[in-house]
Amino acid sequence: MKTYKLLIIDDQTEILNVYKSFFTKRGFNVDVAHDGKEGLAKLLTDEFDVSLVDLRMPKMGGIDVIQQAIQKEVKASLIILTGHGDKEDAIKAINLGADGWLEKTGTRIEEVYEKVKEAAQIIPEEKIDELLALTKSTH
């Protein structure tokens, strides 16, 4: 089974610790970032399957992280983690190209896991094109 790489970007240490422990125990390779700037830097220099991105963070908010990651064609699926009252921003992030959003409160960690696992298993379009090209060249 493939080991998926997950980046969690959140300024709340407790969230980072709980999610990192939870996903690591389920076979994910997990990295964390404590603010948007650090998270974006990691997204641009390493390859991740999925990134959970908090909306409200110091130095750079989640909307800016999503926008810049998409502009720079980061391959990771980007899922927003949002607190109370951030639904409008979550919708804005979806419109920018985020792959989904989850509320921090009221969402069980198992639901987050299912969403992340589902996003990690999606084959990027470029890989599909490469595989199709390979099958055509063998015939």
N, C-alpha and C positions, 0 to 999 in steps of 0.2 A: 504494500500500500504506500502511496506517495505521501511524503511528509510535506504538508502545506506550510508556507511562511506567512505569518500574520504580523502586522505592525499595528500597535495600539497607540493612538495619539490622544493624550488626555492630560490635563494639568492636575488632576486629583490622584495623588499617590495611591489611595485606597482602591480606586477603580483599577488602576494599572496593576497593582499587586493581585487583586482578586481575579481579574480576567487573565492575567499572565499565568497564574497558577492553574486555573481551570482549563485553559486551552493547552498548556504544556502537558498536563496529565492525560489529555486526549490525543497526544501525538503531534501537536502543532509545534513548529519552530517559531517562537514568539520573541519579538523585539518591541521595545517601548520607546516613546518619545514624550517628554514632559511639557511640550508646547508646540505650536504650529510650525515655527521655524525649524526646530529640530526634526519634527516629523516630515516636513517637506524635503529637507536635506536627505533624510534616510530614504524617502521614496525615490528621490532622483539618483541616488548612488547605489542602491541595492534593489534586488528584484523581490517583490512580495506578491503573493496570490491575492491577499485581501488586506485592507487597512480599515480599522475602525477609527473614525475621526470625530472627536468632540467638537461641537460648534463654538462654544465659548471658552476661549483660552487666551492667556497673555501672549504678547509678542506677535502672534498671527492667529486669527480665528479660523475655524473650520471651513467657512465659505471660501476664504482666500486660498487655503491649502487645496481644496477641491479644484477650484478654478485653475490654479497654477499647475497642479498635477495633470489635469486634463489637457491644458495647453501644451505641456511638455510631453504629452503622450505616454504618461505612466501607465503601465499595463495592469496594475493591481485593481481589483474591484474595490470601490470606495463606498463604505457604509457609514452613514452619519449616526453618531450617538448624541441624543439631544435631551436636555432637561426640560423642566416646565416652561411653557410659553414660547418654545422655540420652533413651533410647527411651521410658521411662515418661512423661517430661515431654512428649515429642513426641505420644504417645498422648493425654495430657491436653489438649494444644493442639488436636488433631483433634476430640476430644469437645466442646471449646468452640466449634468452628466453623472451625478452620484448614482450608485446602484441600489440604494435603499436607505431607509432610516429606521432607527429603533429608539424608543424612549428609555432613558436611564431608569426612571421610576416606573414601576408597574410591569416591566418586562422581566420575565424570569431569565436567568443566565442560560438555561437550556434553550430558550427561544433564540437568544443571541447566537449560541453555538450552531443551531440548525441553519440560521441565516448565513453565518460565516462559512459553514461547511458547504452549503449550496452554492454560494458565490465562488468559493475556491475551486469547485469542481467544474465550473463553466470553462469550456475550451475557448481561448481567445480566437477571434476571427482570423488573425494572421497564421495561427497554428493550423487551423482548418484548411486555409489556402495552401500551406506548405504540404500538408498531408495529401490533399487532392492532387497537387502537382506531382508528388512522388508516385501516387498510384497511376497517374496518367503516363508517366515516363517509364513505368515498368511494363506497359502493355504494348 
